[in-house]
Amino acid sequence: MLLIVFSAVFINVDDAFGVEANDQPAENINTHINVQAVQLVSTGYSYSLYQIEDAAKRVKAFIETNKKLPNYVTIGTQQVKMPDFLYLLVTATSNINGGNRGSISQYSFQNPSSSVEELRTGNVYKSEYISLSKQIKTSMESTGTAPSYTQSSLGKIRYESLVYMYSRIVNFYGQNKVLPNYASVNKWTGPAISSPTAPSPVTTAKMEVIVTGTGGDVTRNSYIKNNVPSSQITSQVYSLAKSGTPMITFGNGTGPKVMIIAGVHGNELPAQIAAMKMINYLNGRSIKGTVYVVPFAAPSSTAQNTRLWNGKNLNSVANVAGTPTNQIINKAKALQVNSLGDFHSTQPGGFPGKNSVFCTKSPAYESYNTAKYVSGQTGSALIAYNQAGAEYPGAVEDVSNLARIPAITGEVLSSHGIVASGSVDKSYSQMMAFLRYKNVI
């Protein structure tokens, strides 16, 4: 494992708050990255510097006890994976050095496909590890993936060692309120990510129109146009939506099969934007199952920024043959979907009037289990009914549950027809938690 020993900073006050006389700029520091930029995806969460310091202390202790990285560290109510945590650590290190003590947003990153180390024992001085922290941050923002290694003046420091090193640095700061002058580094001897014998499978998007007669130019809605990530796949979805209700498939139809739906009400915009962010996130990534995303249930309603489709509330007629939502449910049945999430927004002062997750306990109790998980992961209120169809007989969630496809409804607070601050990230976090519960990501 990586051994890091920090310089004692309490012997000399000048050393504690300044740069040591023998600190030298790093030479030939390059972070191993891919050149293709990706869309950075927010999880919707942010953490205080104190929370990150506390998490760093626990990760440090885990590594020293178990001689390996943990799978995740819990911060607040969230289980933060190590790639995401490395980003928090290097950002915190850079921010502390710059005098910024503010909260840091969490983004979703992938593990590297392998980790590489060619390292000689020595000291990584403060000026160098700060420079490295900035380069790692930039690399991760450019690639969406933690680096396999970072080139330092001591050689290549592998991914696992970076997590440990910056956990020690941030923990040291949390205890002493000053960054260490240097860290002494040895080779990592614990378990590490190995180079794969074959390329990791990645998702290839398949697109189709599953309902006709609903098409519209969703870019006419300025909120959609101005808030959805610009990319080739975004343009393809927009084009497809002109012909009807689009569905984008990631995966090959094996493993857990989940469906995400948005835009049942055309003027509930945060979930539709979040669904498009999800499409951009899943495109080209490895997943452990199949994800079907319907970002615009009725594109014509989205284009017009109106709640109804042809005068119908589509979330009350999913049990009526031939309606768009009924056709979406039938598609889910034909695909043998295992779980369905329908995502909406709720007006301030309306019902439920708060970030929440709806579910029912019968006949598909897994609806309740799913909602309970998503609620706990996102801080959304849990609203559970006993029997599907009793309160909302034509709602997408209820009709799905009656068809024995466990379903939930996610609601985020935002006035209809606009996008409230933070509402897209909250809806996206509900979708991410939904996928995590099904072990798809």
ABEGO torsion letter per residue (X at the ends): XBBBBBBBAAABAAAAABBBAABBBBBGBBBBBBABBBBBBBAGBBBBAAAAAAAAAAAAAAAAAAGBBBABBBBEABBBBAAAAAAAAAAAAAAAAAGBABBBBBBBBBBBABBBBBBBBEBBBAAAAAAAAAAAAAAAAAAGBBBABBBBAAEBBBAAAAAAAAAAAAAAAAAAGBBBABBBBBBBABBBBBBBABBBBBBBBBBBBABBGABBBAAABAAAAAABBBBAAAAAAAAAAAAEBBBBBBEAGBEBBBBBBBGABAABAAAAAAAAAAAAAABGBBBBEBBBBBABABAAAAAAGBABBGGBBAAAAAABBGBAAAAAAAAAAAAGBABBBBBBBBBBGBOAGBBBBBBBAOABAAAAAAAAAAAAAAGBBBBBBABBGAABAABAAAAAAAAGBBBBBBBBBBBBGBBBBGAAAAAAAAAAAAAAAAGAX
